[in-house]
């Protein structure tokens, strides 16, 4: 890859495409950016080296924040085959104490689960239905920056001329490398395992559960139900915590045989395929977010909750914010980049640091035990802990008065009025 940062317009051949915004990556962050820019009247081209449907290794859970973003984008859950609404979460503390945390009833949807293969395909199809051009199986190769435009070389397409590039191309962003903003040796803050199981027990096919295992802290294990009767089962650990990454395969085999996990999944549970592992970037407060006329979003911006590893809501939000900043400052890269960085800082960075502090408490079994017991003390704490855990409102909202507003702790869920069959 190469980067040429010129101060004068170079002599170049005619581009294959000329657009206002080129989005590199057609995952949730890229599609959110594309739809937002398209709605604002910008011409948009989305490219992705993959072809859809394609698997994306993930826990598959959708928080309230993610659901609100998907609702605003106009995505219909009925277009996602494995989608299942979630109405509560079962949490098991390191001592074995279990508490069910319910979501509010009759106020919309606060949690859901679906396979990323299905979700990402549905988002791509939805964007195309809106008139957005998405090219699959083509790869970003290089970027030439000038004061007025970006010239991007795309393998399988040719040259694309755009006023802006939104990089939604993942943790190891090729665009980030091309502009010289990559972090050598960076391997993420979290590492996770995931495996799909079919023929699970009726409980596993309907109940979302989080296990705080003493040896995984501050990480955790999970089983998330899917609408096709299967379950996404996995666990995540912080790098440098209880286990090294190479030891995780052995930990995974042991975890599946632990009595409470084995009983929950049921004796007939069968793995659909081999387990998959992936790193999770979580340093949005310390990473470069922009470069000239290029804005990084989603995993390319390391926008993941450092306490839970959740990233879909953050990906959707950063994609939207990047497109909004461009819309407000279409010919001013300094102001557009500044606007985007300011929004990410105000909306994510302070919550990121607060979550990191809470993660310190969860490192010890007594901290995780105490957190579960306090959160499960009353019906009020159980209900509100569920909302907080699933990002109904920002992690550090109570510590940031500038974000206070009426009903800030009692907001409606997503798809209100359109999911009566599951929220009544």
C-alpha positions as CSV (number, residue, x, y, z in Angstrom):
1,X,0.0,0.0,0.0
2,X,1.1,3.6,-0.5
3,X,0.2,7.0,0.7
4,X,1.0,10.2,-1.2
5,X,0.1,13.3,0.7
6,X,0.4,16.1,-1.9
7,X,0.0,19.8,-1.5
8,X,-0.9,20.4,-5.2
9,X,-3.3,18.6,-7.5
10,X,-1.5,15.7,-9.2
11,X,-2.1,14.8,-12.8
12,X,-4.2,11.7,-12.7
13,X,-6.2,9.5,-15.0
14,X,-9.9,9.7,-15.1
15,X,-11.4,7.8,-12.0
16,X,-13.8,4.9,-12.4
17,X,-16.1,6.5,-9.9
18,X,-16.6,10.1,-8.6
19,X,-18.6,10.3,-5.4
20,X,-18.9,12.6,-2.4
21,X,-18.2,9.8,0.2
22,X,-16.4,6.5,-0.3
23,X,-17.1,4.0,2.5
24,X,-14.5,1.2,2.9
25,X,-16.2,-1.7,4.6
26,X,-19.9,-2.8,4.5
27,X,-20.3,-3.9,8.1
28,X,-22.7,-2.1,10.5
29,X,-20.4,0.9,10.9
30,X,-20.0,1.4,7.1
31,X,-23.6,0.9,6.4
32,X,-24.7,3.3,9.1
33,X,-22.3,5.9,7.6
34,X,-23.5,5.2,4.1
35,X,-27.2,5.5,4.9
36,X,-26.7,8.7,7.0
37,X,-24.7,10.3,4.2
38,X,-27.2,9.2,1.5
39,X,-30.1,10.6,3.4
40,X,-28.3,13.9,3.6
41,X,-28.0,14.0,-0.2
42,X,-24.4,12.9,-0.6
43,X,-23.5,10.5,-3.4
44,X,-22.1,7.4,-1.7
45,X,-20.1,4.3,-2.8
46,X,-19.5,1.4,-0.4
47,X,-16.8,-1.2,-1.1
48,X,-15.9,-4.4,0.7
49,X,-13.4,-7.1,-0.1
50,X,-15.9,-9.8,1.2
51,X,-19.0,-11.0,-0.5
52,X,-22.2,-11.2,1.5
53,X,-23.4,-13.2,3.3
54,X,-20.2,-13.6,5.2
55,X,-19.5,-14.6,8.8
56,X,-18.2,-12.1,11.3
57,X,-16.9,-13.5,14.5
58,X,-19.0,-11.9,17.2
59,X,-21.1,-12.6,20.3
60,X,-24.2,-11.6,18.3
61,X,-25.9,-9.6,21.1
62,X,-27.6,-6.4,20.3
63,X,-27.9,-3.8,23.2
64,X,-30.5,-1.2,23.5
65,X,-28.2,1.4,22.0
66,X,-27.5,-0.8,19.0
67,X,-31.3,-1.5,18.5
68,X,-32.1,2.2,18.6
69,X,-29.5,2.8,15.9
70,X,-30.9,0.0,13.7
71,X,-34.4,1.2,14.2
72,X,-33.4,4.7,13.1
73,X,-31.7,3.3,10.0
74,X,-35.0,1.6,9.1
75,X,-33.9,-2.0,9.4
76,X,-36.8,-4.4,9.8
77,X,-36.0,-7.3,12.2
78,X,-38.2,-9.6,10.1
79,X,-35.5,-9.5,7.4
80,X,-33.0,-11.1,9.8
81,X,-33.8,-14.8,10.0
82,X,-32.0,-15.6,13.3
83,X,-33.3,-12.6,15.1
84,X,-34.8,-13.2,18.6
85,X,-36.0,-10.6,21.0
86,X,-34.6,-10.8,24.5
87,X,-36.6,-9.8,27.6
88,X,-34.2,-10.5,30.4
89,X,-30.7,-11.6,31.2
90,X,-29.6,-14.3,33.6
91,X,-26.3,-13.5,35.4
92,X,-24.4,-16.0,37.5
93,X,-21.8,-14.7,40.0
94,X,-18.5,-16.4,40.7
95,X,-20.1,-18.0,43.8
96,X,-22.9,-19.6,41.7
97,X,-25.5,-17.1,42.8
98,X,-27.9,-16.4,39.9
99,X,-30.1,-13.4,39.3
100,X,-32.5,-12.7,36.5
101,X,-32.5,-9.0,35.3
102,X,-35.6,-8.1,33.4
103,X,-36.1,-5.4,30.8
104,X,-39.0,-3.0,31.0
105,X,-42.3,-4.3,29.6
106,X,-44.4,-2.5,27.0
107,X,-41.9,0.2,26.2
108,X,-40.1,-1.2,23.2
109,X,-37.2,-3.6,22.7
110,X,-34.1,-3.4,24.9
111,X,-32.2,-6.5,23.8
112,X,-31.9,-9.0,20.9
113,X,-29.6,-11.5,19.4
114,X,-29.0,-12.5,15.8
115,X,-26.2,-14.0,13.8
116,X,-23.9,-11.4,12.3
117,X,-24.0,-13.3,9.0
118,X,-27.7,-12.5,8.9
119,X,-27.6,-9.0,10.4
120,X,-24.8,-7.7,8.1
121,X,-26.5,-9.2,5.0
122,X,-29.8,-7.6,5.9
123,X,-28.1,-4.2,6.4
124,X,-26.4,-4.4,3.0
125,X,-29.7,-5.3,1.4
126,X,-31.5,-2.5,3.2
127,X,-28.9,0.0,2.0
128,X,-29.1,-1.2,-1.5
129,X,-32.9,-0.9,-1.4
130,X,-32.4,2.8,-0.5
131,X,-30.4,3.3,-3.6
132,X,-26.9,3.1,-2.2
133,X,-24.3,1.4,-4.4
134,X,-22.3,-1.4,-2.7
135,X,-19.6,-3.3,-4.5
136,X,-18.5,-6.6,-3.0
137,X,-15.3,-8.6,-3.7
138,X,-13.2,-5.5,-4.3
139,X,-10.3,-4.4,-2.1
140,X,-8.8,-1.1,-1.1
141,X,-5.2,-0.9,-2.1
142,X,-3.9,2.7,-1.8
143,X,-4.9,6.3,-1.1
144,X,-3.6,9.5,-2.6
145,X,-4.6,12.6,-0.6
146,X,-4.8,16.1,-1.9
147,X,-6.2,19.2,-0.2
148,X,-9.5,18.9,-2.1
149,X,-10.1,15.2,-2.6
150,X,-9.0,11.6,-2.0
151,X,-8.0,9.3,-4.8
152,X,-8.4,5.7,-3.8
153,X,-7.2,2.7,-5.8
154,X,-9.5,-0.3,-5.5
155,X,-8.5,-3.7,-6.8
156,X,-11.3,-4.9,-9.0
157,X,-12.6,-1.5,-9.7
158,X,-9.9,1.1,-10.4
159,X,-9.6,4.6,-9.1
160,X,-12.3,6.3,-7.0
161,X,-12.3,10.0,-6.5
162,X,-14.1,11.2,-3.4
163,X,-14.3,14.3,-1.2
164,X,-14.3,12.0,1.9
165,X,-13.3,8.5,2.9
166,X,-15.0,6.8,5.8
167,X,-12.8,3.8,6.9
168,X,-15.0,1.0,8.4
169,X,-12.6,-1.7,7.5
170,X,-12.0,-3.3,10.9
171,X,-9.4,-3.5,13.6
172,X,-6.5,-4.0,11.1
173,X,-7.8,-1.2,8.9
174,X,-5.9,-1.1,5.5
175,X,-6.9,2.5,5.2
176,X,-5.3,3.3,8.6
177,X,-2.1,1.6,7.5
178,X,-2.1,3.5,4.2
179,X,-2.3,6.9,6.0
180,X,0.4,6.0,8.4
181,X,-1.9,5.9,11.5
182,X,-1.6,2.2,12.4
183,X,-0.2,1.1,15.7
184,X,2.5,-1.4,15.2
185,X,2.1,-4.6,17.2
186,X,-1.4,-3.7,18.4
187,X,-3.5,-6.8,19.1
188,X,-6.5,-5.5,20.9
189,X,-7.5,-5.3,24.6
190,X,-9.8,-8.4,24.6
191,X,-9.6,-11.9,23.1
192,X,-12.7,-14.0,22.7
193,X,-13.9,-17.5,21.6
194,X,-17.2,-18.3,20.0
195,X,-18.9,-21.5,18.9
196,X,-22.5,-22.1,17.6
197,X,-24.5,-25.0,19.1
198,X,-27.7,-26.5,17.8
199,X,-30.2,-28.9,19.5
200,X,-29.7,-26.9,22.8
201,X,-32.0,-27.1,25.7
202,X,-35.3,-25.1,25.6
203,X,-33.8,-22.7,28.2
204,X,-30.6,-22.2,26.1
205,X,-32.8,-21.6,23.1
206,X,-34.6,-18.7,24.8
207,X,-32.5,-17.4,27.7
208,X,-29.6,-15.0,27.5
209,X,-27.0,-15.9,30.2
210,X,-23.7,-14.4,31.4
211,X,-21.4,-16.5,33.6
212,X,-18.8,-14.7,35.7
213,X,-16.4,-17.6,36.1
214,X,-13.7,-17.0,38.8
215,X,-10.8,-17.9,36.5
216,X,-12.0,-15.7,33.6
217,X,-12.4,-12.4,35.5
218,X,-12.7,-9.6,34.6
219,X,-13.9,-11.5,31.5
220,X,-17.0,-13.7,31.4
221,X,-18.6,-16.5,29.5
222,X,-22.0,-16.3,27.7
223,X,-24.8,-18.2,26.0
224,X,-26.9,-16.1,23.7
225,X,-30.1,-17.6,22.1
226,X,-30.8,-17.3,18.4
227,X,-34.1,-17.3,16.7
228,X,-33.3,-20.4,14.7
229,X,-33.2,-22.5,17.9
230,X,-29.5,-22.5,18.3
231,X,-27.2,-20.6,20.7
232,X,-24.0,-18.5,20.4
233,X,-21.7,-19.7,23.3
234,X,-18.4,-18.1,24.1
235,X,-16.1,-16.4,26.5
236,X,-13.8,-13.4,26.5
237,X,-10.7,-12.4,28.6
238,X,-8.6,-9.3,28.8
239,X,-5.1,-9.7,27.4
240,X,-2.7,-10.2,30.1
241,X,-5.3,-11.5,32.6
242,X,-5.8,-15.1,33.9
243,X,-4.8,-16.9,30.7
244,X,-2.6,-16.4,27.8
245,X,-4.2,-16.5,24.3
246,X,-2.6,-19.8,23.4
247,X,-4.1,-21.4,26.5
248,X,-7.6,-20.3,25.6
249,X,-8.4,-23.4,23.5
250,X,-7.9,-25.7,26.6
251,X,-9.9,-23.3,28.7
252,X,-12.7,-23.5,26.2
253,X,-12.9,-27.2,26.3
254,X,-12.9,-27.1,30.1
255,X,-15.5,-24.5,30.3
256,X,-18.0,-26.5,28.2
257,X,-17.7,-29.4,30.6
258,X,-18.4,-27.3,33.8
259,X,-21.6,-28.7,35.3
260,X,-23.7,-25.5,35.2
261,X,-22.7,-24.8,31.6
262,X,-23.2,-28.4,30.4
263,X,-26.6,-28.6,32.1
264,X,-27.7,-25.3,30.7
265,X,-26.9,-26.2,27.1
266,X,-28.4,-29.6,27.5
267,X,-27.2,-33.2,26.8
268,X,-28.1,-33.0,23.1
269,X,-26.3,-29.8,22.3
270,X,-24.1,-30.3,19.2
271,X,-21.4,-27.9,17.9
272,X,-22.2,-26.6,14.4
273,X,-18.5,-26.2,13.6
274,X,-15.1,-25.5,15.1
275,X,-14.8,-22.6,17.6
276,X,-13.5,-19.3,16.3
277,X,-11.3,-16.8,18.1
278,X,-10.9,-13.1,17.5
279,X,-9.3,-10.0,19.2
280,X,-11.4,-7.0,20.3
281,X,-10.0,-3.5,20.1
282,X,-11.1,-1.2,22.9
283,X,-9.1,2.1,22.9
284,X,-11.4,4.7,21.3
285,X,-10.1,7.2,23.9
286,X,-6.5,6.9,22.7
287,X,-6.6,6.1,19.0
288,X,-6.3,8.4,16.0
289,X,-9.8,9.0,14.7
290,X,-9.2,11.1,11.6
291,X,-6.6,11.9,9.0
292,X,-7.2,14.8,6.6
293,X,-10.4,13.8,4.7
294,X,-10.5,10.3,6.2
295,X,-12.6,9.3,9.3
296,X,-12.3,6.0,11.1
297,X,-15.3,4.3,12.5
298,X,-16.3,1.0,14.3
299,X,-13.5,-1.4,14.9
300,X,-11.2,0.8,12.8
301,X,-11.7,3.4,15.6
302,X,-11.3,0.7,18.3
303,X,-14.8,1.7,19.5
304,X,-15.7,-1.1,21.8
305,X,-16.9,-1.2,25.4
306,X,-13.8,-2.1,27.5
307,X,-16.0,-3.8,30.2
308,X,-18.2,-6.0,28.0
309,X,-16.5,-6.1,24.6
310,X,-19.7,-4.9,23.0
311,X,-19.1,-3.1,19.8
312,X,-22.1,-3.2,17.4
313,X,-23.9,-0.2,19.0
314,X,-20.6,1.8,19.0
315,X,-19.9,0.8,15.4
316,X,-23.4,2.0,14.3
317,X,-23.1,5.3,16.3
318,X,-19.6,6.2,15.1
319,X,-20.6,5.5,11.5
320,X,-23.5,7.9,11.9
321,X,-21.5,10.5,13.6
322,X,-18.8,10.5,10.9
323,X,-21.4,11.0,8.2
324,X,-23.1,13.7,10.2
325,X,-19.9,15.6,10.7
326,X,-19.2,15.5,7.0
327,X,-22.7,16.7,6.2
328,X,-22.3,19.7,8.5
329,X,-18.9,20.6,7.1
330,X,-18.8,19.3,3.5
331,X,-15.9,21.4,2.3
332,X,-14.0,21.9,5.6
333,X,-12.0,18.9,6.6
334,X,-10.6,20.5,9.7
335,X,-14.0,21.3,11.1
336,X,-15.5,18.0,10.0
337,X,-12.8,16.0,11.6
338,X,-12.9,18.2,14.7
339,X,-16.7,17.8,15.0
340,X,-16.4,14.0,14.7
341,X,-13.6,13.7,17.2
342,X,-15.5,16.0,19.7
343,X,-18.6,13.9,19.4
344,X,-16.7,10.6,19.9
345,X,-15.0,12.1,22.9
346,X,-18.2,13.4,24.5
347,X,-20.2,10.3,23.8
348,X,-17.8,7.5,24.2
349,X,-14.4,8.4,25.7
350,X,-15.7,9.4,29.2
351,X,-17.8,6.2,29.4
352,X,-14.8,4.2,28.2
353,X,-12.7,5.4,31.1
354,X,-15.5,4.8,33.6
355,X,-15.9,1.2,32.3
356,X,-12.2,0.6,32.6
357,X,-12.4,1.6,36.3
358,X,-15.3,-0.8,36.8
359,X,-13.4,-3.5,35.1
360,X,-10.8,-3.2,37.8
361,X,-13.4,-4.0,40.4
362,X,-14.5,-7.1,38.4
363,X,-11.0,-8.5,38.4
364,X,-11.5,-10.0,41.8
365,X,-14.2,-12.6,42.6
366,X,-15.4,-10.6,45.6
367,X,-15.9,-7.6,43.3
368,X,-18.0,-9.6,40.8
369,X,-19.9,-11.3,43.6
370,X,-20.7,-8.0,45.2
371,X,-21.7,-6.4,42.0
372,X,-24.2,-9.1,41.2
373,X,-25.7,-9.2,44.7
374,X,-26.0,-5.4,44.9
375,X,-27.5,-5.2,41.4
376,X,-30.0,-8.0,42.3
377,X,-31.0,-6.6,45.7
378,X,-34.5,-5.3,44.7
379,X,-36.9,-5.3,41.8
380,X,-35.8,-1.7,41.1
381,X,-32.1,-2.5,41.0
382,X,-32.6,-5.5,38.9
383,X,-34.6,-3.6,36.3
384,X,-32.2,-0.7,36.2
385,X,-29.1,-2.8,36.2
386,X,-30.4,-4.6,33.1
387,X,-30.9,-1.2,31.4
388,X,-27.5,0.0,32.3
389,X,-25.7,-3.3,31.3
390,X,-27.4,-3.2,27.9
391,X,-26.5,0.4,27.2
392,X,-30.0,1.9,27.5
393,X,-28.1,5.0,28.7
394,X,-24.3,5.9,28.7
395,X,-22.2,4.1,31.3
396,X,-21.0,7.3,33.0
397,X,-24.2,9.3,32.6
398,X,-24.6,10.0,36.3
399,X,-21.0,11.5,36.3
400,X,-21.6,13.8,33.3
401,X,-24.1,16.5,34.1
402,X,-23.8,18.0,30.6
403,X,-25.7,14.9,29.3
404,X,-28.5,15.0,31.9
405,X,-32.0,15.4,30.6
406,X,-35.5,14.6,31.5
407,X,-36.3,10.8,31.5
408,X,-32.6,10.0,30.9
409,X,-32.9,6.8,32.9
410,X,-36.3,5.8,31.6
411,X,-36.1,6.0,27.8
412,X,-38.2,3.9,25.5
413,X,-36.6,0.9,23.8
414,X,-36.3,0.4,20.1
415,X,-39.0,-0.6,17.6
416,X,-41.7,0.8,19.9
417,X,-45.1,0.3,18.4
418,X,-43.8,-2.2,15.9
419,X,-43.0,-5.1,18.3
420,X,-46.3,-5.3,20.2
421,X,-46.4,-9.0,19.8
422,X,-43.3,-9.3,22.0
423,X,-43.5,-6.3,24.3
424,X,-47.1,-6.4,25.6
